[in-house]
């Protein structure tokens, strides 16, 4: 900054009021006009005298200002979004930034301010939003120009020219216009029905490739992977929408990864890959409930299943065993015949869950149909049994062809134990998702739920015991049989909880969890590995019924790099771990037995939609501002110069920031142009000259 004196203006401070000054001026003009009409001699000198008099009365003053020159402000904007990580763009941008800042420090009349454009999530590169925030603190009269270091992929370009006559210079960290191949997701369903297929609509597009080089019928290979399964390859036409059929085989998230063949000369292969997550949901669950005989707990099952709108319930109760046939004609029976063949042979595979509630082998179901139920379980079906005293008698299902899939058989003594007891969660049950964290369970002390009064003593058992009696006798058993699952409740007293007996218990939550475990819902798998990406971090959870579960998993990022992730226990049977997941694509976590997949990034991330370095988008705005575009590779940053507003703002190898000549006034001095000591002699002299001229 430096001080300087400058003439700012000519100011008039009249001695007389305006009306009186105007009247006096009118008299002077009238007097001169009358003299001219009479052609009086000396009129010119008299006119000069009147003019000097009026000028003196107007009080002319020359205003001088003492000015403090203010430095001009240049704005340097550096793009630091994800697309700048492609290739060597970051290195070129940082080198250009350092050079421009170094040159600006050598210019004493320039202040350079640097701002960065951070990642803005789904909104892409918000370059001009960052510029506008910086300009809010910069007076436009001092703005010398804006220099933007960016790859040109800007998603908030204004429609007009927001800089006026101030130049915008764009420095692009590349050699020139580039080409790229991308996968664009047109439509991807978020949900799919288990057992059916969904369609993903997508397109493979080549960007920056001259249209003349695109022959009709060109195609690209597309590799499709689903949850790590062996890939399949399809040929996809370039630039056209294509539909991919994806079967939904299980509940929970299904991760589909699509990878297009690389384009020769493309700037990056990052957006050759797209990831879609489809959450598999079951449609309406078809449940078959067969009650062996009416009892107090029958309504508990029916009420629970009917309360769920997603359940289609088929319920039959055996009201009369075959030995009580009284030969009543069929046309006089009020109840329909039990459709044994239709349910247990024709349509058995249509049911998602079969529940046998106190059912006993009394000839209602022939051995063939009981064997069909066993085959249904081994093939992937779900079977839930709630047994009472009938299980220990001669009509026990354990003695039928169904016994080979049951997790327990009655004791040789056929004991039915009567007496009050509170069900307990076993040590294994505290780690199993079906019984872990049940409301009312106290790890230290008696649970708060009410008692039961009867249980069936098991002689032989297999599977996992999650609930037990007071001495560790199994009450709730879960077992894997072939591809299917079986659950057995060795008591018919759970209905007491639904009635609120002595405080009741979590019967609805417990039975819901058991049913969902039987139908292989992912959140209830007892030994599983799950992964998800949220807010740029990969979260891995390991569920295990082991007392000491594995504490480490191997994580593979979308580029194939592996690293170890330590898991920390969060609660019994659970261990979790997190790490940053900045790369878009499919992340994989494995513990050696299980593998989990997670998708990072949106289906069409705006920042990765086009990875080319290009001047096309910003060129119109640069031309309107009088600025320039320069490629940084290999020339590097251009020379920084100062220019005047009326001159060119850029040239080959240099960019200019304007001199704005803004200043701060620190003092004002007003000097009279016609002081009294000069005005009065001048007026008198002119009057004397006029008088002498008239008297000559």
Secondary structure, DSSP 4 states (H G I P E B T S, - for coil): --EEEEEEEEEE--SS-HHHHHHHHHHHHHHHHHHHHHT-TTHHHHHHHHHHHHHHHHTEEEEEEEEEEPPEEEEEEEE-SGGGGSTTHHHHHHHHHHHHHHHHHT-TTEEEEEEEE---GGG---HHHHHHHHHTTS-GGGEEEEEEE--S--S---SS-TTTTS-EEEEESSSS--BEEEEEEEE--SEEETTSEEEEEEEEEEES--GGG--TT-EEEEEEEETTPPPEEEEEEBTSEEEEEEE--SSEEEEEEEEEPPPTTBS-SGGGEEEEEEEEE-SSEEEEEEESS--TTHHHHHHHHHT-TTEEEEEEE--S-GGG-----GGG-SSPP--HHIIIIISGGG-SEEEEES---SSSS-HHHHHHHHHHHHTT-EEEEE--GGGGSTT-GGGSGGGGG-SEEE-TT--EEEEEE--EE-TTTTTSTTTTT-TT--SSS--SSPPEEEEE-EEEE-SEEEEE-TTS-EEEEEEEETTEEEEEES-S-THHHHTTGGG---HHHHHHHHHHHHTT-GGG-SSEEEEEEETTEEEEEEE--STT---EEEEE-TTS-EEEEE-EEEETTEEEEEEE--S-EEEEEE-SS-EEEEEES-TT-GGGS-----SHHHHHHHHHHT-EEEE-TTT-SPEEEEEETTS-SEETTEEEEEE---EEEEEEEEEESS-HHHHHHHHHHHHHHHHHHHH-
